Amino acid sequence: VRDFSCGLAAFQETTDGPWGFLDRQLHTVVPPRYSEVGDFCQGLAAVQYAQSYGFVNTQGHEVIPPRYSSVGSFENGLALCKQEGSAFFIDAQGREYR
């Protein structure tokens, strides 16, 4: 289990298993299904599934489906993303700014 961020902590059930998120009462908010996860920043956390990255919110919803080759954390409402060799920003609704 990692440290809490925005009230949730990333966890793995086994040392090499998939990642999910727990709340402070140790209830599963995001089931463990991601190969990599980031910390929550501005209410969203990056997640990796099948070699692609997207974002989940603190309610456990996948708000931006995994489709990017890499992503950064949200800062000032935007996150840097890369896809097919192109870099651009996205907002919390998934709108792209190229």
C-alpha positions as CSV (number, residue, x, y, z in Angstrom):
1,V,0.0,0.0,0.0
2,R,1.3,3.5,-0.9
3,D,0.7,6.7,0.9
4,F,-2.7,8.4,0.8
5,S,-3.4,11.1,-1.8
6,C,-6.8,12.8,-2.1
7,G,-8.1,10.3,0.5
8,L,-7.1,7.2,-1.5
9,A,-4.0,4.9,-1.5
10,A,-2.8,2.7,-4.3
11,F,-2.5,-1.0,-3.4
12,Q,-1.6,-4.4,-4.8
13,E,-2.9,-7.6,-3.4
14,T,0.4,-9.4,-4.4
15,T,3.8,-7.9,-5.0
16,D,3.6,-8.4,-8.7
17,G,-0.2,-8.1,-9.1
18,P,-2.3,-5.3,-10.6
19,W,-2.9,-2.0,-8.8
20,G,-6.1,-0.5,-7.5
21,F,-7.1,2.2,-4.9
22,L,-8.4,1.9,-1.3
23,D,-10.1,4.6,0.8
24,R,-9.1,5.4,4.5
25,Q,-11.6,2.7,5.7
26,L,-9.8,0.2,3.5
27,H,-12.7,-0.2,1.1
28,T,-11.8,-0.8,-2.5
29,V,-12.7,2.2,-4.6
30,V,-10.9,1.2,-7.8
31,P,-10.5,-2.6,-8.2
32,P,-6.9,-3.8,-8.8
33,R,-6.7,-4.1,-12.6
34,Y,-4.0,-1.6,-13.7
35,S,-0.3,-2.5,-14.3
36,E,0.8,1.0,-13.1
37,V,-0.9,3.9,-11.3
38,G,0.2,7.4,-10.2
39,D,-0.8,9.4,-7.2
40,F,-4.0,11.6,-7.3
41,C,-3.4,15.2,-8.3
42,Q,-6.3,17.6,-8.8
43,G,-8.7,14.7,-8.2
44,L,-7.3,12.4,-11.0
45,A,-4.7,9.6,-11.0
46,A,-2.9,8.2,-14.1
47,V,-3.4,4.5,-14.7
48,Q,-1.9,2.1,-17.2
49,Y,-3.8,-0.7,-18.8
50,A,-2.5,-2.8,-21.7
51,Q,0.4,-0.5,-22.5
52,S,-1.8,2.6,-22.6
53,Y,-2.5,5.4,-20.0
54,G,-5.6,7.1,-18.9
55,F,-7.1,8.6,-15.7
56,V,-9.5,7.6,-12.9
57,N,-11.2,10.0,-10.5
58,T,-11.5,9.6,-6.7
59,Q,-15.0,8.0,-7.1
60,G,-13.3,5.2,-9.0
61,H,-14.6,6.1,-12.5
62,E,-12.3,5.8,-15.5
63,V,-12.9,9.4,-16.7
64,I,-10.3,9.4,-19.5
65,P,-9.9,5.8,-20.9
66,P,-6.4,4.5,-21.5
67,R,-5.3,5.5,-25.0
68,Y,-2.1,7.5,-24.5
69,S,1.5,6.2,-24.7
70,S,2.5,8.3,-21.7
71,V,0.9,10.9,-19.4
72,G,2.0,13.4,-16.7
73,S,0.1,14.5,-13.6
74,F,-2.5,17.2,-13.8
75,E,-1.3,20.7,-12.9
76,N,-3.4,23.9,-13.3
77,G,-6.1,21.8,-14.9
78,L,-4.0,20.2,-17.7
79,A,-1.8,17.1,-18.1
80,L,0.9,16.5,-20.7
81,C,0.2,13.4,-22.8
82,K,1.9,11.7,-25.7
83,Q,0.4,9.6,-28.4
84,E,1.9,8.4,-31.7
85,G,5.0,10.6,-31.2
86,S,2.9,13.8,-30.7
87,A,2.9,15.7,-27.4
88,F,-0.1,17.8,-26.2
89,F,-2.2,18.7,-23.2
90,I,-5.5,17.3,-22.1
91,D,-8.0,18.7,-19.5
92,A,-10.0,16.7,-16.9
93,Q,-12.7,16.0,-19.5
94,G,-10.3,14.5,-21.9
95,R,-10.3,17.4,-24.4
96,E,-7.0,17.6,-26.2
97,Y,-5.1,20.9,-26.8
98,R,-2.5,20.5,-29.5
